């Protein structure tokens, strides 16, 4: 009986470790979850739904604002992820799921909730 319990505990620990590793991988490299991409004005926008061409003007305005701040680093690429389903935003926001957007150190990008 103890051997069986140890086996189940070992399997559970391995399963938790694998799930944690997969979650960290998604936090660091979320691009596969987003089917659509627009690269304009040095900003790479990722979304689960098609991105309208009108977004190019918004990205240009965002780039102009970024250029005037000390946050802008031309050596780093800027990624923005539009998290349309609420569950997708909660996946990246973790405990901060009620905010409108987050900037995450892990992936070097920002995740924005597109709530309606």
DAWONOR-V280589 format. One record per residue. N is the residue number from 0. RES is the residue in one small letter. SS is DSSP state (hx for helix, st for strand, lp for the rest). PSI is psi as a letter, one per 20 degrees, with the letter a starting at -180 (* if undefined). BURIAL is + if it has 24 or more other ideal C-beta (glycine too) atoms within 12 Angstrom, else -. Layout:
# DAWONOR-V280589
N,RES,SS,PSI,BURIAL
N,RES,SS,PSI,BURIAL
This chain:
# DAWONOR-V280589
0,x,lp,g,-
1,x,hx,h,-
2,x,hx,h,-
3,x,hx,g,-
4,x,hx,g,-
5,x,hx,h,-
6,x,hx,g,-
7,x,hx,g,-
8,x,hx,g,-
9,x,hx,g,-
10,x,hx,g,-
11,x,hx,g,-
12,x,hx,g,-
13,x,hx,g,-
14,x,hx,g,-
15,x,hx,g,-
16,x,hx,g,-
17,x,hx,g,-
18,x,hx,g,-
19,x,hx,g,-
20,x,hx,g,-
21,x,hx,g,-
22,x,hx,g,-
23,x,hx,h,-
24,x,hx,g,-
25,x,hx,h,+
26,x,hx,h,+
27,x,hx,h,-
28,x,lp,m,-
29,x,lp,i,+
30,x,hx,h,+
31,x,hx,i,-
32,x,hx,i,+
33,x,lp,o,+
34,x,lp,h,-
35,x,st,q,-
36,x,st,q,+
37,x,st,p,+
38,x,st,o,-
39,x,st,p,-
40,x,lp,k,-
41,x,lp,j,-
42,x,st,p,+
43,x,st,o,+
44,x,st,p,+
45,x,st,p,+
46,x,st,q,+
47,x,lp,i,+
48,x,lp,r,-
49,x,lp,q,-
50,x,lp,p,+
51,x,lp,q,-
52,x,lp,h,-
53,x,lp,i,-
54,x,hx,h,+
55,x,hx,g,-
56,x,hx,h,-
57,x,hx,h,-
58,x,hx,h,+
59,x,hx,g,-
60,x,hx,h,-
61,x,hx,h,+
62,x,hx,g,+
63,x,hx,h,-
64,x,hx,g,-
65,x,hx,h,-
66,x,hx,h,-
67,x,lp,i,-
68,x,lp,r,-
69,x,lp,i,-
70,x,lp,h,-
71,x,lp,p,-
72,x,lp,o,-
73,x,lp,i,-
74,x,lp,i,-
75,x,lp,q,-
76,x,lp,q,-
77,x,st,p,+
78,x,st,p,+
79,x,st,p,+
80,x,st,p,+
81,x,st,o,+
82,x,st,n,+
83,x,lp,g,+
84,x,lp,q,-
85,x,hx,h,-
86,x,hx,h,-
87,x,hx,g,+
88,x,hx,g,+
89,x,hx,h,-
90,x,hx,g,+
91,x,hx,h,+
92,x,hx,i,+
93,x,hx,d,-
94,x,hx,i,-
95,x,hx,k,-
96,x,lp,i,-
97,x,lp,j,-
98,x,lp,r,-
99,x,lp,h,-
100,x,st,r,-
101,x,st,q,+
102,x,st,p,-
103,x,st,p,+
104,x,lp,h,-
105,x,lp,g,-
106,x,lp,i,+
107,x,lp,k,-
108,x,st,a,+
109,x,st,q,+
110,x,st,p,+
111,x,st,p,+
112,x,st,p,+
113,x,lp,l,-
114,x,lp,q,-
115,x,lp,*,-
